[in-house]
Amino acid sequence: MSKKLTAICLLLTLAFSCAGCGGTPTRTASEPAPTEAPEQVQTEAPIPEQETESAPQAEIAEETSEAEKQNTVLVVYFSATGTTRGAAERIAALTGADLAEIVPAQPYTAEDLNYNDRSTRATVEQNTPDARPEIANEISLDGYTTVYLGYPIWWGQAPRILSTFVESHDFTGITVVPFCTSGSSGAGRTGETLGEQAGTGTFLPSTRLSAGISEAELQAWIEK
Ligand SMILES: Cc1cc2nc3c(=O)[nH]c(=O)nc-3n(C[C@H](O)[C@H](O)[C@H](O)COP(=O)(O)O)c2cc1C
């Protein structure tokens, strides 16, 4: 009897263990759920990976060429009382150019700039054609193809320190765009004169920028 029971138990065990052998395979806890399989295929698919990598590369290339373009333009200026500096900063902001100030080795005091007294420094310098006030800082023109050059008008001319600057730099291959500020005088031939003193580069005629020039007017001048 006990042999018969043992045989029955064995048969039942075999029957249950083979119940899943026919069609659908069974899954153990360690095997991935079927719903996970398509997700894995999607994330490993090569096309989406290529798309996500190529977009940032294109952006980086664009940014690099933009940076290279900006670095070819420089705004250099001399300003004794801040008006020309303001114009220079606006031009640099609009063009994305680098900005450099011509710093006099001996700063101009208010008394130096007092044009009501003809014996004061600035006026004496302007009345001395070969005066060349010393510049304190080095300004490199390496890599620049366009240089905006700003200055105030002093007695109808560019301050002599501009002559120091143009005579001590090589403008070969550079287009110089002179601009100036003044109480009321025009730029005159100041751009041409600076070009003659430089002896290199292409100097355009200077443009007087009024203190109240609008952003749109400034942009139009830059584009011209
Ligand atoms: C010594 C001296 C001479 C000047 N001569 C003239 C001039 O001939 N015509 C004029 O319109 N303004 C003249 N000005 C005024 C300046 O050109 C004007 O204030 C300019 O915008 C100042 O620029 P800055 O602030 O960048 O130095 C003179 C100023 C000084 C200090």
The ligand as an SDF file (V2000), in Angstrom:
LIG
                    3D

 31 33  0  0  0  0  0  0  0  0999 V2000
   42.5450  120.5130  -24.1200 C   0  0  0  0  0  0  0  0  0  0  0  0
   41.1960  120.3380  -24.7140 C   0  0  0  0  0  0  0  0  0  0  0  0
   40.9100  120.8350  -25.9680 C   0  0  0  0  0  0  0  0  0  0  0  0
   39.6540  120.6520  -26.5270 C   0  0  0  0  0  0  0  0  0  0  0  0
   39.3980  121.1270  -27.7800 N   0  0  0  0  0  0  0  0  0  0  0  0
   38.1870  120.9440  -28.3300 C   0  0  0  0  0  0  0  0  0  0  0  0
   37.9150  121.4040  -29.6530 C   0  0  0  0  0  0  0  0  0  0  0  0
   38.7790  121.9340  -30.3510 O   0  0  0  0  0  0  0  0  0  0  0  0
   36.6490  121.2400  -30.1260 N   0  0  0  0  0  0  0  0  0  0  0  0
   35.6530  120.6610  -29.3880 C   0  0  0  0  0  0  0  0  0  0  0  0
   34.5410  120.5340  -29.8880 O   0  0  0  0  0  0  0  0  0  0  0  0
   35.9010  120.1650  -28.1510 N   0  0  0  0  0  0  0  0  0  0  0  0
   37.1250  120.2890  -27.6070 C   0  0  0  0  0  0  0  0  0  0  0  0
   37.3870  119.8020  -26.3620 N   0  0  0  0  0  0  0  0  0  0  0  0
   36.3220  119.0530  -25.6640 C   0  0  0  0  0  0  0  0  0  0  0  0
   36.5070  117.5560  -25.8000 C   0  0  0  0  0  0  0  0  0  0  0  0
   36.7650  117.1840  -27.1300 O   0  0  0  0  0  0  0  0  0  0  0  0
   35.2600  116.7780  -25.3660 C   0  0  0  0  0  0  0  0  0  0  0  0
   34.8830  117.1720  -24.0750 O   0  0  0  0  0  0  0  0  0  0  0  0
   35.4950  115.2780  -25.4340 C   0  0  0  0  0  0  0  0  0  0  0  0
   34.2600  114.6100  -25.5570 O   0  0  0  0  0  0  0  0  0  0  0  0
   36.2100  114.7570  -24.1940 C   0  0  0  0  0  0  0  0  0  0  0  0
   36.4010  113.3530  -24.3590 O   0  0  0  0  0  0  0  0  0  0  0  0
   36.9360  112.4720  -23.1450 P   0  0  0  0  0  0  0  0  0  0  0  0
   35.9590  112.6260  -22.0130 O   0  0  0  0  0  0  0  0  0  0  0  0
   36.9150  111.0800  -23.6570 O   0  0  0  0  0  0  0  0  0  0  0  0
   38.2880  112.9360  -22.7860 O   0  0  0  0  0  0  0  0  0  0  0  0
   38.6360  119.9580  -25.7930 C   0  0  0  0  0  0  0  0  0  0  0  0
   38.9420  119.4800  -24.5320 C   0  0  0  0  0  0  0  0  0  0  0  0
   40.2050  119.6470  -24.0000 C   0  0  0  0  0  0  0  0  0  0  0  0
   40.4990  119.0760  -22.6440 C   0  0  0  0  0  0  0  0  0  0  0  0
  1  2  1  0
  2  3  1  0
  2 30  2  0
  3  4  2  0
  4  5  1  0
  4 28  1  0
  5  6  2  0
  6  7  1  0
  6 13  1  0
  7  8  2  0
  7  9  1  0
  9 10  1  0
 10 11  2  0
 10 12  1  0
 12 13  2  0
 13 14  1  0
 14 15  1  0
 14 28  1  0
 15 16  1  0
 16 17  1  0
 16 18  1  0
 18 19  1  0
 18 20  1  0
 20 21  1  0
 20 22  1  0
 22 23  1  0
 23 24  1  0
 24 25  2  0
 24 26  1  0
 24 27  1  0
 28 29  2  0
 29 30  1  0
 30 31  1  0
M  END
$$$$
